[in-house]
Amino acid sequence: MTYNELTTRDQADAPEITGERADLLAMLAKHRHFLRFTTRELTDEQAGRRTTVSELCLGGLIKHVTAVERNWVEFILHGPSAIGDVDTMTEADQARWVDGFRLLPGETLAAVLADYAEAARRTDELVATLPDLDVTQPLPKAPWFESGERWSARRVLLHVITETAQHAGHADIIRESLDGAKSMG
């Protein structure tokens, strides 16, 4: 499926909502668009290429943001067990996390984009149907979270928006380094 087909499908399938939920989803959709737009007209090889000193590539960024969005949706629904404690991570868990930033052999940009579209659809559906954005869950144990802190569904969505925007910026730099194309300008 091409980028344009995914964008059109996302818009056609979007639930009819208003107010705060519409605003949150509009901002998330904007940053998803810029992230996906960085992959336009790329081959799988280009999407997997590192163009900076970091390990990041465009396909890997899409995979990472997909995983982040999925994990936080599961957190909203099921609490901290959906994310897990950093202390219980095995070497295999850590290796899977690192691989989540790469386009691995056999993976395609089209499949990664389709997976992202499915994760986005699920998030949008949850935002449209969740009875209360104020519902909270305790955060899992991790050095980057304060002990005992709880996040509301709203705060989780704001975090997903922030994460998506940040990685869209990373993607723009990687794409410009790859072939000079820019998302804006």
N, C-alpha and C positions, 0 to 999 in steps of 0.2 A: 504494500500500500504506500502511495506517495505521501509526501508532506501535505500537499493540497487536499488530498482525499481525507486524510486524518483530520485536518482542520475543519473541513466541511462537515464531516461526520460528527465531530465534537459539537459544533454549533447546532446541527439538526437534532441531536439527542439531548440537548441541554434542557433540564426541567424548567418550568416557568416559576420563578421565584422573585421576590422583591425585597427591599429594605437592606438590612445589614448583611444577610446571607447573599443577596445578589451582589453587593459591593465586594464582599470577601471573594466570591467566585470570579467576579470580573477581574479583580487584581491578580488572582492566581492564574486565570486564563491568559492574561496579558504576558506574564512572565513565562508561562509554559510556551506560549507562541514564540517569544524571542529565543528561548532555549532550542526549541525544535527548528526554528528558522535558520539557526547556525549550521544545520546539517543539510540544507537544501543542495540538491544536485551533487552530492558526494558519493563516492564509491565506498564499499565496505572497507577497503584498504585505507582510504583517506580518513574515514571515521575512526579507525583504530590507530592512526598515527599520532605519536607524541610530537608536539612542535615546540615545547618549552622544556626546561630542566625538570619540571614536575612529571609525575607518572600519568597525568591526566590526558585523556583523549576525548573527542566528542562523543563517540559511542559509549565510552565508559561513564561520562558525565550523565548521559541520558539514563543509563542503567542505574547509577547511583541515586539520581533524583527519583526514579521510579521506586526503588527500594525504600527510600526515605518516606515518600508519600504513603506507600503501602504500610510501612511499619507504624507511622503515626495514626493512620486510620484504624489500624488494629488496636493501638493504644487507646484511642477514644472509646472503642467498643469493649475492650477486654482488660485494660489497665496495663501495669508495668510488665506483666509476664509476656506481653506481646513484643516487647523490646529486649528484655532480659538484662541481667546485671553484668556489668563489665568484669566483675570478679569471676564469673563463671564461664567466661569465654575460653574455648579450647584453641589450640593451634589451628585446627581445621576451621573453626569459626573465624579466626583472624585471617586465614588464607582466603576464605570466601569473601570476607569484607574487602580485602585488597583486590581480589578479582572483580569486585563490583565496580571498580573504577577503570576497567579495561574492556575492550571489545576482544573477546577470546576467539581462538580459532573455531570456526564453525558457526559463530554468531554473525548475524547480519544486521545492518543498520535498519532495514525495513522491519525486522522482527523486534528489535529493541524499541523502535518508534511505536509499533503496534502494541507492545506490552505497556509502554508509557500511556498510550491512549486509553487502554483498559483500566489502568490504575487511576487515571484522571476521571474517567467515567464513574468509577466506584466512589471516589472522593466526592465528586459533585452530587451524586445520589445521596450519600450520607449527609452532606451539608443541607440538602433540600429536605430531608426527612427526619433528621435528628430532632427529637422533641424539644431539646433545650441546649443551647450553646454554652450555658453556664455549668453544665455537668462537669465534675472534676475527677481526676484520677491521680493517685500518688505517682511521682516520677520514680523510675528505677534507680537503683544505686549506681552512681557514676561520679567521677571527680568533677565533672562539669555541671552537675546539678546540686543544689543545696539540699542537705539532708531534710527529709520530711516535707519537701515542697510538693505542691499539687498544681497541675495545670488544667484549665478548663478546655473544653473543645475549641472555644474561640481562640485561646492562646496557642493551642496546637496548630490551628489553621494559620494563624499569623506566623508561626515558626515555619510552616511549610512554604508559605509565600516568600518569606525571607530567604530560606534555603534555595528555593527555585530561582529567585532573582539573583542571588549571589552566584550561583552556578551558571546562570545565563550570561553573566559578565565574564566568568572564566571561559565559557564556551566561545564568546565573541573574540577574546584574545587568542585562543587556540585557532579559531577559524582564520582570523586575520594573519596569523603566523603561517598557517597552512598554504593559503593561496591569495591573500590580500582582500578577500571578501569580508564585508562588515555587515552586522545586523542593522546598524543605523548609520546614516551619514554618507 
